[in-house]
């Protein structure tokens, strides 16, 4: 049901901004740092990729018979399904790519296997605020 933008409800409502604006604000607050998309998503979308990835590894261990069902259920952390996170991540990536096109954000692919970046991933995409 639509509401009137002259209404008290609308006037009292919180301006949540756009995903692109929130991402730009987050990156601009730390202009000397670069972030993976998941770190940006956790900050501005409220996702929790660390928990999602932990649950995914736990599920793989259970499927492989490496842990018992009781241990599986004891260690499982409740959260949002991983497909929801993937949708959020994809949407955020589209917004960040637009900011890159506008030259407001820089993007780099970093080969983490040949650097001091603490991750077990190979090549990772990082975003940072483009100093103008």
VMD Tcl script that builds the backbone (N, CA, C; Angstrom):
set m [mol new atoms 396]
animate dup $m
set s [atomselect $m all]
$s set {name element resname resid chain x y z} {
  {N N UNK 1 A 0.835 -1.166 0.000}
  {CA C UNK 1 A 0.000 0.000 0.000}
  {C C UNK 1 A 0.892 1.245 0.000}
  {N N UNK 2 A 0.717 2.130 -0.950}
  {CA C UNK 2 A 1.530 3.352 -1.002}
  {C C UNK 2 A 1.196 4.307 0.146}
  {N N UNK 3 A 2.179 5.158 0.489}
  {CA C UNK 3 A 1.908 6.199 1.480}
  {C C UNK 3 A 2.223 7.553 0.848}
  {N N UNK 4 A 1.626 8.568 1.374}
  {CA C UNK 4 A 1.807 9.936 0.893}
  {C C UNK 4 A 3.150 10.464 1.405}
  {N N UNK 5 A 3.950 11.054 0.529}
  {CA C UNK 5 A 5.255 11.573 0.942}
  {C C UNK 5 A 5.139 12.863 1.763}
  {N N UNK 6 A 3.916 13.371 1.908}
  {CA C UNK 6 A 3.682 14.501 2.810}
  {C C UNK 6 A 3.238 14.032 4.192}
  {N N UNK 7 A 3.113 12.722 4.382}
  {CA C UNK 7 A 2.606 12.177 5.644}
  {C C UNK 7 A 3.658 12.224 6.743}
  {N N UNK 8 A 3.187 12.160 8.000}
  {CA C UNK 8 A 4.096 12.110 9.150}
  {C C UNK 8 A 4.963 10.856 9.102}
  {N N UNK 9 A 4.374 9.735 8.678}
  {CA C UNK 9 A 5.118 8.479 8.610}
  {C C UNK 9 A 6.317 8.627 7.676}
  {N N UNK 10 A 6.107 9.234 6.536}
  {CA C UNK 10 A 7.204 9.432 5.582}
  {C C UNK 10 A 8.258 10.372 6.153}
  {N N UNK 11 A 7.811 11.458 6.744}
  {CA C UNK 11 A 8.726 12.463 7.298}
  {C C UNK 11 A 9.564 11.897 8.446}
  {N N UNK 12 A 8.977 11.015 9.251}
  {CA C UNK 12 A 9.693 10.411 10.379}
  {C C UNK 12 A 10.560 9.239 9.938}
  {N N UNK 13 A 10.353 8.729 8.738}
  {CA C UNK 13 A 11.111 7.577 8.246}
  {C C UNK 13 A 12.587 7.892 8.099}
  {N N UNK 14 A 13.401 6.861 8.241}
  {CA C UNK 14 A 14.848 7.014 8.136}
  {C C UNK 14 A 15.279 6.925 6.676}
  {N N UNK 15 A 16.107 7.871 6.239}
  {CA C UNK 15 A 16.681 7.837 4.895}
  {C C UNK 15 A 17.831 6.836 4.922}
  {N N UNK 16 A 17.639 5.687 4.268}
  {CA C UNK 16 A 18.658 4.642 4.327}
  {C C UNK 16 A 19.690 4.768 3.217}
  {N N UNK 17 A 19.492 5.695 2.309}
  {CA C UNK 17 A 20.458 5.896 1.234}
  {C C UNK 17 A 20.436 4.751 0.243}
  {N N UNK 18 A 21.226 4.879 -0.787}
  {CA C UNK 18 A 21.308 3.818 -1.778}
  {C C UNK 18 A 22.510 2.933 -1.474}
  {N N UNK 19 A 22.530 1.752 -2.015}
  {CA C UNK 19 A 23.660 0.844 -1.826}
  {C C UNK 19 A 24.933 1.500 -2.350}
  {N N UNK 20 A 24.858 2.125 -3.505}
  {CA C UNK 20 A 26.040 2.777 -4.077}
  {C C UNK 20 A 26.540 3.910 -3.183}
  {N N UNK 21 A 25.629 4.723 -2.693}
  {CA C UNK 21 A 26.022 5.837 -1.820}
  {C C UNK 21 A 26.624 5.323 -0.516}
  {N N UNK 22 A 26.032 4.280 0.042}
  {CA C UNK 22 A 26.558 3.713 1.288}
  {C C UNK 22 A 27.931 3.077 1.070}
  {N N UNK 23 A 28.125 2.419 -0.057}
  {CA C UNK 23 A 29.429 1.821 -0.372}
  {C C UNK 23 A 30.482 2.913 -0.541}
  {N N UNK 24 A 30.141 3.961 -1.262}
  {CA C UNK 24 A 31.073 5.065 -1.471}
  {C C UNK 24 A 31.432 5.733 -0.146}
  {N N UNK 25 A 30.450 5.935 0.702}
  {CA C UNK 25 A 30.693 6.544 2.017}
  {C C UNK 25 A 31.627 5.656 2.852}
  {N N UNK 26 A 31.379 4.346 2.824}
  {CA C UNK 26 A 32.227 3.405 3.565}
  {C C UNK 26 A 33.671 3.459 3.063}
  {N N UNK 27 A 33.859 3.411 1.744}
  {CA C UNK 27 A 35.207 3.448 1.176}
  {C C UNK 27 A 35.888 4.789 1.422}
  {N N UNK 28 A 35.144 5.866 1.333}
  {CA C UNK 28 A 35.717 7.202 1.539}
  {C C UNK 28 A 36.180 7.390 2.982}
  {N N UNK 29 A 35.564 6.675 3.919}
  {CA C UNK 29 A 35.950 6.782 5.329}
  {C C UNK 29 A 37.311 6.138 5.601}
  {N N UNK 30 A 37.773 5.294 4.694}
  {CA C UNK 30 A 39.077 4.627 4.829}
  {C C UNK 30 A 39.823 4.687 3.499}
  {N N UNK 31 A 40.205 5.893 3.079}
  {CA C UNK 31 A 40.794 6.051 1.735}
  {C C UNK 31 A 42.144 5.366 1.556}
  {N N UNK 32 A 42.809 4.980 2.651}
  {CA C UNK 32 A 44.113 4.325 2.554}
  {C C UNK 32 A 44.012 2.803 2.619}
  {N N UNK 33 A 42.775 2.268 2.542}
  {CA C UNK 33 A 42.571 0.823 2.614}
  {C C UNK 33 A 41.746 0.349 1.425}
  {N N UNK 34 A 41.953 -0.907 1.070}
  {CA C UNK 34 A 41.147 -1.540 0.028}
  {C C UNK 34 A 40.430 -2.728 0.652}
  {N N UNK 35 A 39.224 -3.006 0.174}
  {CA C UNK 35 A 38.374 -4.017 0.785}
  {C C UNK 35 A 37.858 -5.008 -0.245}
  {N N UNK 36 A 37.687 -6.263 0.196}
  {CA C UNK 36 A 37.006 -7.253 -0.630}
  {C C UNK 36 A 35.515 -6.940 -0.605}
  {N N UNK 37 A 34.817 -7.393 -1.604}
  {CA C UNK 37 A 33.387 -7.119 -1.702}
  {C C UNK 37 A 32.638 -7.655 -0.485}
  {N N UNK 38 A 33.098 -8.773 0.047}
  {CA C UNK 38 A 32.418 -9.359 1.208}
  {C C UNK 38 A 32.562 -8.483 2.442}
  {N N UNK 39 A 33.687 -7.827 2.580}
  {CA C UNK 39 A 33.883 -6.919 3.712}
  {C C UNK 39 A 32.975 -5.701 3.578}
  {N N UNK 40 A 32.824 -5.216 2.363}
  {CA C UNK 40 A 31.927 -4.083 2.122}
  {C C UNK 40 A 30.481 -4.510 2.377}
  {N N UNK 41 A 30.111 -5.689 1.890}
  {CA C UNK 41 A 28.745 -6.196 2.095}
  {C C UNK 41 A 28.441 -6.376 3.573}
  {N N UNK 42 A 29.374 -6.937 4.331}
  {CA C UNK 42 A 29.151 -7.113 5.771}
  {C C UNK 42 A 28.895 -5.768 6.436}
  {N N UNK 43 A 29.627 -4.760 6.010}
  {CA C UNK 43 A 29.506 -3.435 6.630}
  {C C UNK 43 A 28.216 -2.719 6.245}
  {N N UNK 44 A 27.872 -2.687 4.966}
  {CA C UNK 44 A 26.746 -1.843 4.551}
  {C C UNK 44 A 25.443 -2.605 4.348}
  {N N UNK 45 A 25.515 -3.933 4.157}
  {CA C UNK 45 A 24.292 -4.711 3.944}
  {C C UNK 45 A 23.943 -5.583 5.145}
  {N N UNK 46 A 24.857 -5.646 6.108}
  {CA C UNK 46 A 24.593 -6.450 7.296}
  {C C UNK 46 A 24.741 -7.941 7.078}
  {N N UNK 47 A 25.457 -8.332 6.033}
  {CA C UNK 47 A 25.683 -9.757 5.803}
  {C C UNK 47 A 26.743 -10.258 6.780}
  {N N UNK 48 A 26.952 -11.556 6.803}
  {CA C UNK 48 A 27.960 -12.171 7.661}
  {C C UNK 48 A 28.594 -13.316 6.887}
  {N N UNK 49 A 29.458 -12.955 5.935}
  {CA C UNK 49 A 30.058 -13.962 5.065}
  {C C UNK 49 A 30.945 -14.932 5.828}
  {N N UNK 50 A 31.569 -14.492 6.911}
  {CA C UNK 50 A 32.430 -15.394 7.677}
  {C C UNK 50 A 31.618 -16.563 8.237}
  {N N UNK 51 A 30.435 -16.267 8.794}
  {CA C UNK 51 A 29.563 -17.322 9.310}
  {C C UNK 51 A 29.070 -18.208 8.182}
  {N N UNK 52 A 28.679 -17.602 7.060}
  {CA C UNK 52 A 28.193 -18.376 5.921}
  {C C UNK 52 A 29.275 -19.334 5.427}
  {N N UNK 53 A 30.513 -18.856 5.310}
  {CA C UNK 53 A 31.604 -19.702 4.847}
  {C C UNK 53 A 31.944 -20.785 5.861}
  {N N UNK 54 A 31.874 -20.443 7.146}
  {CA C UNK 54 A 32.119 -21.431 8.196}
  {C C UNK 54 A 31.077 -22.547 8.137}
  {N N UNK 55 A 29.818 -22.177 7.964}
  {CA C UNK 55 A 28.752 -23.170 7.843}
  {C C UNK 55 A 28.943 -24.031 6.596}
  {N N UNK 56 A 29.402 -23.422 5.516}
  {CA C UNK 56 A 29.623 -24.159 4.274}
  {C C UNK 56 A 30.729 -25.201 4.463}
  {N N UNK 57 A 31.830 -24.810 5.120}
  {CA C UNK 57 A 32.914 -25.761 5.394}
  {C C UNK 57 A 32.432 -26.885 6.314}
  {N N UNK 58 A 31.633 -26.529 7.316}
  {CA C UNK 58 A 31.077 -27.513 8.241}
  {C C UNK 58 A 30.196 -28.515 7.500}
  {N N UNK 59 A 29.372 -28.009 6.587}
  {CA C UNK 59 A 28.500 -28.875 5.789}
  {C C UNK 59 A 29.329 -29.836 4.934}
  {N N UNK 60 A 30.403 -29.337 4.327}
  {CA C UNK 60 A 31.285 -30.183 3.525}
  {C C UNK 60 A 31.921 -31.283 4.382}
  {N N UNK 61 A 32.335 -30.926 5.605}
  {CA C UNK 61 A 32.924 -31.911 6.505}
  {C C UNK 61 A 31.905 -32.991 6.875}
  {N N UNK 62 A 30.675 -32.562 7.126}
  {CA C UNK 62 A 29.616 -33.516 7.476}
  {C C UNK 62 A 29.332 -34.448 6.293}
  {N N UNK 63 A 29.213 -33.882 5.097}
  {CA C UNK 63 A 28.960 -34.693 3.895}
  {C C UNK 63 A 30.077 -35.696 3.631}
  {N N UNK 64 A 31.302 -35.319 3.960}
  {CA C UNK 64 A 32.449 -36.200 3.733}
  {C C UNK 64 A 32.611 -37.228 4.856}
  {N N UNK 65 A 31.746 -37.161 5.865}
  {CA C UNK 65 A 31.817 -38.105 6.978}
  {C C UNK 65 A 32.923 -37.798 7.960}
  {N N UNK 66 A 33.444 -36.573 7.924}
  {CA C UNK 66 A 34.545 -36.194 8.811}
  {C C UNK 66 A 34.069 -35.816 10.210}
  {N N UNK 67 A 32.799 -35.436 10.342}
  {CA C UNK 67 A 32.245 -35.112 11.657}
  {C C UNK 67 A 30.884 -35.778 11.804}
  {N N UNK 68 A 30.507 -36.044 13.049}
  {CA C UNK 68 A 29.224 -36.690 13.341}
  {C C UNK 68 A 28.089 -35.669 13.262}
  {N N UNK 69 A 26.866 -36.187 13.132}
  {CA C UNK 69 A 25.695 -35.317 13.007}
  {C C UNK 69 A 25.538 -34.411 14.222}
  {N N UNK 70 A 25.783 -34.946 15.416}
  {CA C UNK 70 A 25.636 -34.137 16.637}
  {C C UNK 70 A 26.611 -32.957 16.632}
  {N N UNK 71 A 27.856 -33.228 16.244}
  {CA C UNK 71 A 28.857 -32.159 16.162}
  {C C UNK 71 A 28.463 -31.134 15.104}
  {N N UNK 72 A 27.941 -31.628 13.990}
  {CA C UNK 72 A 27.472 -30.753 12.904}
  {C C UNK 72 A 26.421 -29.772 13.430}
  {N N UNK 73 A 25.423 -30.291 14.132}
  {CA C UNK 73 A 24.348 -29.433 14.647}
  {C C UNK 73 A 24.834 -28.521 15.771}
  {N N UNK 74 A 25.773 -29.005 16.595}
  {CA C UNK 74 A 26.305 -28.183 17.683}
  {C C UNK 74 A 27.090 -26.981 17.167}
  {N N UNK 75 A 27.809 -27.158 16.059}
  {CA C UNK 75 A 28.678 -26.097 15.536}
  {C C UNK 75 A 27.980 -25.177 14.538}
  {N N UNK 76 A 26.836 -25.603 14.012}
  {CA C UNK 76 A 26.130 -24.802 12.996}
  {C C UNK 76 A 25.697 -23.482 13.600}
  {N N UNK 77 A 25.969 -22.393 12.902}
  {CA C UNK 77 A 25.548 -21.068 13.349}
  {C C UNK 77 A 24.354 -20.628 12.514}
  {N N UNK 78 A 23.287 -20.215 13.211}
  {CA C UNK 78 A 22.106 -19.742 12.488}
  {C C UNK 78 A 22.447 -18.477 11.726}
  {N N UNK 79 A 21.814 -18.330 10.598}
  {CA C UNK 79 A 22.051 -17.147 9.783}
  {C C UNK 79 A 21.192 -17.184 8.547}
  {N N UNK 80 A 21.465 -16.255 7.670}
  {CA C UNK 80 A 20.722 -16.136 6.420}
  {C C UNK 80 A 21.282 -17.158 5.426}
  {N N UNK 81 A 20.440 -17.796 4.630}
  {CA C UNK 81 A 20.930 -18.768 3.646}
  {C C UNK 81 A 21.956 -18.159 2.686}
  {N N UNK 82 A 22.916 -18.964 2.261}
  {CA C UNK 82 A 24.007 -18.469 1.420}
  {C C UNK 82 A 23.516 -17.887 0.102}
  {N N UNK 83 A 22.386 -18.385 -0.436}
  {CA C UNK 83 A 21.896 -17.819 -1.695}
  {C C UNK 83 A 21.521 -16.354 -1.528}
  {N N UNK 84 A 20.989 -15.990 -0.378}
  {CA C UNK 84 A 20.652 -14.583 -0.117}
  {C C UNK 84 A 21.918 -13.743 -0.119}
  {N N UNK 85 A 22.988 -14.252 0.490}
  {CA C UNK 85 A 24.258 -13.525 0.499}
  {C C UNK 85 A 24.810 -13.363 -0.904}
  {N N UNK 86 A 24.701 -14.398 -1.706}
  {CA C UNK 86 A 25.217 -14.328 -3.074}
  {C C UNK 86 A 24.446 -13.279 -3.889}
  {N N UNK 87 A 23.150 -13.199 -3.686}
  {CA C UNK 87 A 22.348 -12.181 -4.373}
  {C C UNK 87 A 22.789 -10.796 -3.917}
  {N N UNK 88 A 22.956 -10.612 -2.602}
  {CA C UNK 88 A 23.421 -9.327 -2.067}
  {C C UNK 88 A 24.789 -8.961 -2.644}
  {N N UNK 89 A 25.690 -9.950 -2.694}
  {CA C UNK 89 A 27.040 -9.711 -3.197}
  {C C UNK 89 A 27.008 -9.319 -4.676}
  {N N UNK 90 A 26.189 -9.992 -5.455}
  {CA C UNK 90 A 26.078 -9.689 -6.887}
  {C C UNK 90 A 25.524 -8.290 -7.104}
  {N N UNK 91 A 24.477 -7.925 -6.350}
  {CA C UNK 91 A 23.888 -6.600 -6.479}
  {C C UNK 91 A 24.910 -5.523 -6.094}
  {N N UNK 92 A 25.634 -5.749 -5.005}
  {CA C UNK 92 A 26.652 -4.797 -4.575}
  {C C UNK 92 A 27.745 -4.669 -5.629}
  {N N UNK 93 A 28.153 -5.785 -6.219}
  {CA C UNK 93 A 29.191 -5.738 -7.250}
  {C C UNK 93 A 28.745 -4.882 -8.439}
  {N N UNK 94 A 27.495 -5.005 -8.831}
  {CA C UNK 94 A 26.976 -4.163 -9.924}
  {C C UNK 94 A 27.062 -2.683 -9.565}
  {N N UNK 95 A 26.704 -2.353 -8.332}
  {CA C UNK 95 A 26.762 -0.949 -7.895}
  {C C UNK 95 A 28.217 -0.465 -7.841}
  {N N UNK 96 A 29.123 -1.311 -7.356}
  {CA C UNK 96 A 30.531 -0.923 -7.282}
  {C C UNK 96 A 31.126 -0.742 -8.675}
  {N N UNK 97 A 30.755 -1.593 -9.604}
  {CA C UNK 97 A 31.256 -1.456 -10.984}
  {C C UNK 97 A 30.816 -0.127 -11.589}
  {N N UNK 98 A 29.607 0.305 -11.262}
  {CA C UNK 98 A 29.130 1.609 -11.743}
  {C C UNK 98 A 29.987 2.727 -11.150}
  {N N UNK 99 A 30.337 2.610 -9.870}
  {CA C UNK 99 A 31.194 3.611 -9.233}
  {C C UNK 99 A 32.594 3.608 -9.841}
  {N N UNK 100 A 33.065 2.443 -10.268}
  {CA C UNK 100 A 34.357 2.349 -10.961}
  {C C UNK 100 A 34.264 3.085 -12.296}
  {N N UNK 101 A 33.177 2.861 -13.038}
  {CA C UNK 101 A 32.977 3.543 -14.322}
  {C C UNK 101 A 32.940 5.057 -14.139}
  {N N UNK 102 A 32.410 5.514 -13.014}
  {CA C UNK 102 A 32.333 6.946 -12.728}
  {C C UNK 102 A 33.640 7.476 -12.142}
  {N N UNK 103 A 34.638 6.602 -12.015}
  {CA C UNK 103 A 35.959 6.935 -11.484}
  {C C UNK 103 A 35.918 7.447 -10.053}
  {N N UNK 104 A 34.943 6.947 -9.285}
  {CA C UNK 104 A 34.840 7.280 -7.865}
  {C C UNK 104 A 35.468 6.195 -6.999}
  {N N UNK 105 A 35.606 5.008 -7.576}
  {CA C UNK 105 A 36.171 3.850 -6.883}
  {C C UNK 105 A 37.192 3.196 -7.807}
  {N N UNK 106 A 38.302 2.732 -7.213}
  {CA C UNK 106 A 39.303 1.977 -7.966}
  {C C UNK 106 A 39.128 0.498 -7.660}
  {N N UNK 107 A 39.455 -0.341 -8.632}
  {CA C UNK 107 A 39.333 -1.787 -8.482}
  {C C UNK 107 A 40.643 -2.431 -8.912}
  {N N UNK 108 A 41.105 -3.431 -8.143}
  {CA C UNK 108 A 42.323 -4.156 -8.476}
  {C C UNK 108 A 42.133 -5.634 -8.187}
  {N N UNK 109 A 42.691 -6.472 -9.041}
  {CA C UNK 109 A 42.754 -7.904 -8.782}
  {C C UNK 109 A 44.121 -8.187 -8.185}
  {N N UNK 110 A 44.133 -8.759 -7.001}
  {CA C UNK 110 A 45.369 -9.020 -6.272}
  {C C UNK 110 A 45.611 -10.524 -6.223}
  {N N UNK 111 A 46.796 -10.954 -6.665}
  {CA C UNK 111 A 47.177 -12.357 -6.562}
  {C C UNK 111 A 47.681 -12.582 -5.140}
  {N N UNK 112 A 46.812 -13.117 -4.311}
  {CA C UNK 112 A 47.122 -13.265 -2.890}
  {C C UNK 112 A 48.140 -14.363 -2.611}
  {N N UNK 113 A 48.335 -15.274 -3.550}
  {CA C UNK 113 A 49.319 -16.335 -3.342}
  {C C UNK 113 A 50.739 -15.781 -3.398}
  {N N UNK 114 A 50.913 -14.617 -4.003}
  {CA C UNK 114 A 52.240 -14.011 -4.130}
  {C C UNK 114 A 52.340 -12.695 -3.361}
  {N N UNK 115 A 51.539 -12.570 -2.295}
  {CA C UNK 115 A 51.573 -11.324 -1.530}
  {C C UNK 115 A 51.418 -11.630 -0.053}
  {N N UNK 116 A 51.416 -10.587 0.741}
  {CA C UNK 116 A 51.267 -10.741 2.183}
  {C C UNK 116 A 49.807 -10.615 2.632}
  {N N UNK 117 A 48.872 -10.715 1.698}
  {CA C UNK 117 A 47.448 -10.636 2.026}
  {C C UNK 117 A 47.043 -11.947 2.707}
  {N N UNK 118 A 46.491 -11.864 3.939}
  {CA C UNK 118 A 46.163 -13.078 4.689}
  {C C UNK 118 A 44.852 -13.726 4.231}
  {N N UNK 119 A 44.916 -14.545 3.199}
  {CA C UNK 119 A 43.740 -15.262 2.716}
  {C C UNK 119 A 44.198 -16.540 2.031}
  {N N UNK 120 A 43.314 -17.520 1.995}
  {CA C UNK 120 A 43.652 -18.754 1.294}
  {C C UNK 120 A 43.095 -18.747 -0.123}
  {N N UNK 121 A 42.540 -17.615 -0.533}
  {CA C UNK 121 A 42.013 -17.479 -1.886}
  {C C UNK 121 A 43.151 -17.109 -2.834}
  {N N UNK 122 A 42.980 -17.396 -4.111}
  {CA C UNK 122 A 44.003 -17.077 -5.109}
  {C C UNK 122 A 43.982 -15.607 -5.476}
  {N N UNK 123 A 43.273 -15.271 -6.530}
  {CA C UNK 123 A 43.170 -13.885 -6.978}
  {C C UNK 123 A 41.886 -13.293 -6.392}
  {N N UNK 124 A 42.036 -12.157 -5.733}
  {CA C UNK 124 A 40.914 -11.520 -5.053}
  {C C UNK 124 A 40.755 -10.095 -5.567}
  {N N UNK 125 A 39.516 -9.687 -5.768}
  {CA C UNK 125 A 39.233 -8.327 -6.211}
  {C C UNK 125 A 39.061 -7.423 -4.991}
  {N N UNK 126 A 39.759 -6.298 -5.035}
  {CA C UNK 126 A 39.685 -5.304 -3.965}
  {C C UNK 126 A 39.186 -3.980 -4.525}
  {N N UNK 127 A 38.474 -3.240 -3.680}
  {CA C UNK 127 A 37.941 -1.928 -4.026}
  {C C UNK 127 A 38.454 -0.893 -3.035}
  {N N UNK 128 A 38.711 0.302 -3.542}
  {CA C UNK 128 A 39.106 1.407 -2.677}
  {C C UNK 128 A 38.538 2.707 -3.224}
  {N N UNK 129 A 38.486 3.692 -2.377}
  {CA C UNK 129 A 38.010 5.012 -2.768}
  {C C UNK 129 A 39.031 5.641 -3.707}
  {N N UNK 130 A 38.556 6.199 -4.803}
  {CA C UNK 130 A 39.447 6.865 -5.761}
  {C C UNK 130 A 39.666 8.300 -5.303}
  {N N UNK 131 A 40.869 8.591 -4.890}
  {CA C UNK 131 A 41.174 9.944 -4.449}
  {C C UNK 131 A 41.136 10.877 -5.647}
  {N N UNK 132 A 40.345 11.892 -5.551}
  {CA C UNK 132 A 40.168 12.811 -6.670}
  {C C UNK 132 A 41.029 14.032 -6.520}
}
mol reanalyze $m
mol bondsrecalc $m
mol representation Tube
mol addrep $m
